[in-house]
Amino acid sequence: MSTYEDMSPWAVHFTSGYDRVMSILWDGLIEPFDEPHGAGRLVPEVAQRHRSAALSEIPLHLLHRLVKARSQYGIGFAQDFLLEHGGGRVWYLEAGGVPAQSIERQVAERVGQTVEADDPFWATTPFIDFPDPSHPFTDWRWEREWRVPGGLRFTPDDVAFLFIPGHNHGPARQFFTDHKVANTGPAYLCPYIDPTWDRARIQAALESTPAEVRPSRDAGHDPFDDVFDDIHNY
């Protein structure tokens, strides 16, 4: 883990709200975005490879900037997990620069021939973008984006933490605790973090083991058992 304050060992997939983040967690899948992204996104033969799940690196002292632009809801993963599943950090090559021009020439050369979809070059282009610093609406370098081509499947053990506002912590932990007891669904009992907390509180939450909650009275209860009991006692 890096000791530099402007770097982070995590990346977070932000989503639109409580219902949406719970739906993604239930499915265990972050779908790739609809539009291809990256240096080869306009090449039809490999466009599908450029549809990725998107995440952002999170230095704790810069968290407010991403939350303001995105959402207070998100799913956090260790970057090592993303690397193991084909993900990686986006390479920002400023438009018009020598590195960007070199990549663009390589794309053009391949398009001018028969495009070979299994060319290793196309495994790198989903991670290359050309931001233009003179146009703020096309310059997303500050997001420190990570991508996982094809989307990201995960289990509760893969999730490092959840970003959800504090008032949702209790209901979410109760929901997942009850499903764990009943063995009826996934149970995400990792640290829950309100992204509006100060840095010290967030760090403490990441380093601590969350307190367990008692299952609900009816957790794991099958209402048909009552019917069978009534028949038995009749």
Wavefront OBJ file of the C-alpha trace (Angstrom):
o trace
v 0.000 0.000 0.000
v 1.352 3.413 -0.958
v 2.196 5.880 1.807
v 1.726 8.870 -0.495
v -1.305 10.931 0.505
v -2.241 11.747 -3.086
v -2.541 8.043 -3.972
v -4.991 5.380 -2.870
v -5.062 1.570 -2.817
v -8.780 1.598 -3.745
v -11.050 2.463 -6.628
v -14.781 3.132 -6.330
v -17.649 2.588 -8.717
v -20.093 5.435 -8.092
v -23.785 4.982 -8.737
v -26.933 7.061 -8.599
v -28.591 6.213 -5.274
v -29.452 3.698 -2.575
v -31.757 1.518 -4.674
v -29.245 1.390 -7.501
v -26.255 0.484 -5.350
v -28.279 -2.240 -3.600
v -29.349 -3.639 -6.973
v -25.741 -3.824 -8.192
v -24.676 -5.502 -4.961
v -27.490 -8.041 -5.212
v -26.490 -8.923 -8.790
v -22.758 -8.892 -8.035
v -22.138 -7.182 -11.358
v -21.049 -3.744 -12.520
v -22.216 -3.517 -16.106
v -19.959 -1.903 -18.713
v -21.017 1.513 -19.959
v -23.050 1.555 -23.164
v -20.689 3.664 -25.249
v -17.160 2.425 -26.095
v -14.363 4.452 -24.518
v -10.680 4.548 -25.289
v -8.313 4.974 -28.208
v -9.941 2.225 -30.301
v -13.564 3.033 -29.535
v -14.353 4.026 -33.151
v -13.024 0.789 -34.663
v -16.146 -1.372 -35.209
v -14.317 -4.708 -35.058
v -13.082 -4.034 -31.504
v -15.649 -1.527 -30.220
v -17.154 -4.107 -27.859
v -13.777 -4.519 -26.140
v -13.926 -0.810 -25.325
v -17.073 -1.079 -23.195
v -15.883 -1.160 -19.597
v -16.963 -0.842 -15.988
v -15.730 2.505 -14.714
v -14.292 3.317 -11.288
v -12.364 6.200 -9.742
v -9.319 6.214 -7.503
v -10.049 7.811 -4.131
v -7.423 9.750 -2.159
v -9.251 10.427 1.106
v -8.428 14.135 1.285
v -9.830 14.675 -2.240
v -12.985 12.652 -1.727
v -15.347 15.635 -1.578
v -14.506 16.569 -5.167
v -15.597 13.222 -6.585
v -18.660 12.999 -4.347
v -19.794 16.431 -5.525
v -19.370 15.456 -9.177
v -20.724 11.909 -8.873
v -22.688 10.606 -5.895
v -22.617 9.664 -2.207
v -23.175 6.021 -3.179
v -20.448 3.698 -4.370
v -18.746 0.307 -4.136
v -15.069 0.232 -3.213
v -12.533 -2.362 -4.337
v -8.830 -2.904 -3.785
v -6.924 -2.001 -6.916
v -5.142 -5.374 -6.738
v -8.538 -7.058 -7.174
v -9.245 -4.984 -10.284
v -5.839 -5.835 -11.757
v -6.504 -9.528 -11.180
v -9.756 -9.197 -13.152
v -8.341 -7.485 -16.206
v -8.740 -3.916 -15.030
v -6.285 -1.076 -14.928
v -5.705 2.629 -14.575
v -6.614 4.833 -17.544
v -3.625 6.353 -19.337
v -4.222 10.029 -20.048
v -2.233 11.146 -23.104
v -2.957 14.820 -23.736
v -4.484 15.406 -27.150
v -1.929 16.642 -29.668
v 1.077 15.444 -27.673
v 3.720 13.120 -29.102
v 2.529 10.026 -27.140
v -1.080 10.595 -28.216
v -0.068 11.057 -31.843
v 1.941 7.836 -31.711
v -1.066 5.829 -30.479
v -3.350 7.443 -33.049
v -0.931 6.480 -35.838
v -0.885 2.875 -34.602
v -4.680 2.782 -34.611
v -4.787 4.262 -38.132
v -2.249 1.750 -39.427
v -4.326 -1.174 -38.175
v -7.579 0.257 -39.492
v -5.955 0.626 -42.894
v -5.501 -3.141 -43.002
v -7.682 -6.074 -41.975
v -8.373 -5.468 -38.299
v -7.255 -8.443 -36.223
v -9.406 -8.447 -33.108
v -6.914 -10.644 -31.227
v -4.022 -8.214 -31.798
v -2.573 -7.506 -28.290
v -2.601 -3.811 -29.155
v -6.376 -3.770 -28.740
v -5.977 -4.983 -25.149
v -4.310 -1.660 -24.302
v -6.498 0.832 -26.160
v -9.506 0.607 -23.786
v -7.223 2.160 -21.157
v -5.967 5.100 -23.278
v -7.796 8.428 -23.484
v -6.848 11.761 -25.033
v -8.044 14.583 -22.733
v -7.865 18.159 -23.936
v -6.807 20.391 -21.005
v -8.189 23.447 -22.781
v -11.736 22.053 -22.657
v -12.899 21.224 -19.108
v -15.845 19.149 -20.326
v -13.498 16.724 -22.097
v -10.763 16.706 -19.463
v -11.504 14.068 -16.819
v -7.949 13.454 -15.604
v -8.886 14.479 -12.084
v -11.175 11.441 -11.789
v -8.173 9.065 -11.920
v -10.331 6.550 -13.699
v -9.913 2.783 -13.651
v -11.631 0.512 -16.163
v -12.485 -3.181 -16.360
v -13.314 -4.146 -19.959
v -16.491 -6.192 -20.234
v -17.743 -5.249 -16.768
v -16.877 -6.538 -13.312
v -18.324 -9.538 -11.471
v -17.719 -9.728 -7.734
v -18.764 -11.391 -4.475
v -19.232 -9.887 -0.997
v -15.678 -10.904 -0.069
v -14.331 -8.806 -2.959
v -15.856 -5.528 -1.751
v -13.573 -3.466 0.485
v -16.218 -0.938 1.601
v -19.452 0.769 0.612
v -20.053 4.488 0.272
v -23.566 5.218 1.533
v -24.922 8.105 3.642
v -25.052 7.458 7.367
v -28.850 7.214 7.565
v -28.707 4.190 5.250
v -26.112 2.266 7.275
v -28.549 0.654 9.685
v -31.112 -0.483 7.107
v -28.433 -1.809 4.747
v -26.596 -3.774 7.431
v -29.887 -5.185 8.748
v -30.932 -6.190 5.233
v -27.708 -8.062 4.527
v -27.521 -9.581 8.010
v -31.008 -11.032 7.619
v -30.160 -12.504 4.222
v -26.997 -14.025 5.641
v -28.951 -15.689 8.460
v -31.609 -16.953 6.045
v -29.071 -17.884 3.368
v -31.292 -16.124 0.865
v -28.888 -13.700 -0.753
v -25.477 -12.039 -0.668
v -24.341 -10.371 2.547
v -22.151 -7.291 2.264
v -21.031 -6.721 5.853
v -17.859 -4.782 5.054
v -17.228 -1.245 6.405
v -19.878 1.300 5.455
v -18.623 4.850 4.984
v -20.502 8.110 4.770
v -18.364 10.064 2.281
v -19.181 13.335 4.069
v -17.298 12.155 7.176
v -13.958 13.750 7.899
v -10.798 11.973 6.875
v -9.944 10.625 10.331
v -13.358 9.017 10.745
v -13.206 7.440 7.286
v -9.737 6.051 7.976
v -10.901 4.642 11.312
v -13.858 2.919 9.625
v -11.598 1.364 7.006
v -9.264 -0.007 9.657
v -11.920 -1.395 12.003
v -14.167 -4.462 11.967
v -17.823 -3.420 11.678
v -20.024 -4.230 14.661
v -22.492 -7.047 14.097
v -26.220 -6.421 14.351
v -28.859 -8.798 15.606
v -30.962 -10.473 12.909
v -34.541 -9.308 12.612
v -37.133 -11.344 14.463
v -38.400 -12.905 11.232
v -35.031 -13.373 9.533
v -34.919 -16.831 8.015
v -38.541 -17.479 8.913
v -40.605 -19.253 6.279
v -44.315 -18.348 6.658
v -45.278 -21.776 5.304
v -43.851 -23.252 8.516
v -46.775 -21.659 10.353
v -49.207 -23.422 8.034
v -47.545 -26.778 8.632
v -47.531 -26.189 12.394
v -51.264 -25.428 12.317
v -51.962 -28.625 10.372
v -49.809 -30.644 12.753
v -51.527 -29.217 15.801
v -55.043 -29.550 14.370
l 1 2 3 4 5 6 7 8 9 10 11 12 13 14 15 16 17 18 19 20 21 22 23 24 25 26 27 28 29 30 31 32 33 34 35 36 37 38 39 40 41 42 43 44 45 46 47 48 49 50 51 52 53 54 55 56 57 58 59 60 61 62 63 64 65 66 67 68 69 70 71 72 73 74 75 76 77 78 79 80 81 82 83 84 85 86 87 88 89 90 91 92 93 94 95 96 97 98 99 100 101 102 103 104 105 106 107 108 109 110 111 112 113 114 115 116 117 118 119 120 121 122 123 124 125 126 127 128 129 130 131 132 133 134 135 136 137 138 139 140 141 142 143 144 145 146 147 148 149 150 151 152 153 154 155 156 157 158 159 160 161 162 163 164 165 166 167 168 169 170 171 172 173 174 175 176 177 178 179 180 181 182 183 184 185 186 187 188 189 190 191 192 193 194 195 196 197 198 199 200 201 202 203 204 205 206 207 208 209 210 211 212 213 214 215 216 217 218 219 220 221 222 223 224 225 226 227 228 229 230 231 232 233 234
